[in-house]
C-alpha cells in the first residue's frame, strides 16, 4: 500500500482572496506534477483533500492523472493543525493506494508519524506542490512505513 502525501500547490494571498485558490503558478506546478506522476505510471485508488480551495484544486488536477480522471473527495482530518490519527488509521487499514492533498504542518507531521511513530520525530522539506511517496512495509496496524521518494515542483519543471 502506498500513501502519497501532497502539500497543495502555491495559492494566492489571503489579502487578494480569503479563500486562497491556486495562483497561476500553483495551477501550472500542479499540472506539471500531474504529468510527472502520469509519466511514472502512478495510479491510486482514491484521492482525498481537506476541502480548502487550494487543496481541492490541487487534488482535482492530480486526480485527472492518477485516478482515472475522477474528482477528488473531501474528507475531514487534513486541515493544517489536525491530528494525524484519522489519516494514519485509514492508511494502515486501507486496501489500496491513497493520495492525500493538504497543508503544512499536517503533511510534515504525517510523514514523521509514518516514519518515526511520532508527529515531531523528523522534519521534511516540503514546498508548495511537493509529493512524498510512502509505502507500508508490513501488514500490522503499527505502521511499518518507508520513504520511497519525494518530488518537488521545482524539480519537475518542463516535464
Secondary structure by P-SEA (a helix, b strand, c coil): cbbbbbcccccccccccccccccaaaaaaaaaaaaaaaaaccccccccccccaaaaaaaaaaaaccccccbbbbbccccccccaaaaaaaaaaccbbbbbbbbaaaaaaaaaaaacccccccccccccbbbbbbbbccccccccccccccccccccccc
